[in-house]
Amino acid sequence: MGVFIEHNSAVIFTYDLQKLKENQYKVPGQLVRWTLANGGAGLPCLAPGLFDAMTGRTVELDDIDNVPDDISGTNMLQVWIQSAE
């Protein structure tokens, strides 16, 4: 589909504004949404800790360290710090 990249032995969504404008993220986004809505873990590229954070489950600091995407990991860390206060 051209919207994924390999990063640290995992596959994650790219950050490509041109592909976003061309609506190329729609189908992969729907696939993730459908699997999450039906109780699945989404695409294999979702780290378990990221999935837990997206579904309101408890996230441990070790889970954040295992997120392959640095931006998502940083965002999860910020949420984790805020929820710990």
C-alpha positions in Angstrom: 0.0 0.0 0.0 3.0 2.3 0.3 2.0 3.7 3.7 4.2 1.5 5.9 7.9 1.6 6.6 10.1 -0.9 8.4 11.5 0.5 11.7 13.5 -1.5 14.3 12.1 -4.9 12.9 8.5 -3.6 13.0 6.3 -2.1 10.4 4.7 1.3 11.2 2.7 3.9 9.3 4.7 6.5 7.4 4.3 10.2 8.0 3.7 11.4 4.4 1.4 14.4 4.0 1.2 13.8 0.2 -0.2 10.3 0.8 -2.6 11.8 3.3 -3.8 14.3 0.8 -4.2 11.5 -1.8 -6.3 9.6 0.7 -3.9 6.6 0.7 -4.2 6.1 4.5 -8.0 5.4 4.3 -8.0 1.7 3.6 -5.2 0.8 6.0 -6.9 3.0 8.7 -10.1 1.2 8.1 -8.4 -2.2 8.5 -7.0 -1.1 11.9 -10.3 0.3 13.0 -12.2 -2.8 12.0 -9.8 -5.1 13.8 -9.8 -3.0 16.9 -13.6 -2.6 16.9 -13.9 -6.4 16.8 -11.6 -7.0 19.8 -8.5 -7.7 17.8 -5.0 -6.2 18.2 -5.1 -4.3 14.9 -2.3 -4.7 12.5 0.9 -6.5 13.7 2.7 -3.2 13.5 0.9 -1.9 16.6 3.1 -2.5 19.6 1.2 -4.1 22.5 1.8 -1.1 24.8 0.5 1.3 22.1 -2.6 -0.9 21.7 -3.1 -0.9 25.5 -2.8 2.9 25.6 -5.3 3.3 22.6 -7.8 1.1 24.4 -7.6 2.7 27.9 -5.7 -0.2 29.5 -2.9 0.3 32.0 0.5 1.0 30.4 3.7 0.2 32.2 7.0 2.1 31.6 8.5 -1.0 30.0 5.7 -1.0 27.5 6.6 2.4 26.3 10.2 1.4 25.8 9.1 -1.3 23.4 7.2 1.0 21.1 9.1 0.9 17.7 8.0 4.4 16.7 9.9 7.2 18.6 7.2 9.8 18.2 4.4 7.4 19.6 6.7 6.4 22.4 7.3 10.0 23.4 3.6 10.8 23.3 2.8 7.7 25.4 5.5 8.7 27.9 3.9 12.1 28.2 0.4 10.6 28.8 1.9 8.1 31.3 3.6 10.9 33.3 0.3 12.9 33.3 -1.7 9.9 34.5 0.8 9.1 37.2 0.4 12.6 38.8 
